[in-house]
Amino acid sequence: MDKYNSIKLGSMTTGSGGSTEKLVKSMYGKPSSETETDIPGSNEKSKSYTWSNVGSSLAGATVTTEFINGKAIGKGYADFGKSTKISLGTYDTLQTGTSFKAVKQQLGVPLTESIVGVTGITSAQTLTYTSKDGKDSLMLMFTNNKLTSKTKTSI
């Protein structure tokens, strides 16, 4: 998890301030897959790399990082092995405006996490958990590190 957490995200339009492709590749090795996408309204392309089985702290997880101009602008992971299952009562008590960090500390490891943009400045984050009974997917959406909405979907 330390490697994942150390990936800095930059400006969504230029990549400025983000970790370099070279650095992230040195942390995880050769990616399992690579995708290149045109960015609408520009001549730029973004690259997305995915790594599977990335090490002991995220064993069994898949990590994805997106780059523009060779700098990280987005990252995410799916961890189907270690994710915390939460009660619907706990989910119901979550209030909009709660910080991203506080929610992760309260709930534990999410099933999936996705972060785009400079964290805390202009960012969008999504955490997904599963209910304890396994019948519901619980999605939490954040803007600029604050909980803005939550969605419960029956699986």
SULVEN-V370935 format. One record per run of one state. SS is the DSSP state (h for helix, s for strand, l for the rest). FROM is the first residue (numbers start at 1). TO is the last residue. Records with the same first field share a line. If there is no record, write none. Layout:
BEGIN
SS=FROM-TO, FROM-TO
END
This chain:
BEGIN
l=1-1, 7-19, 29-32, 39-44, 53-55, 59-61, 69-70, 79-84, 87-87, 94-98, 108-111, 117-123, 132-135, 144-145, 155-155
h=2-6, 21-28, 56-58, 88-93, 100-107
s=20-20, 33-38, 45-52, 62-68, 71-78, 85-86, 99-99, 112-116, 124-131, 136-143, 146-154
END
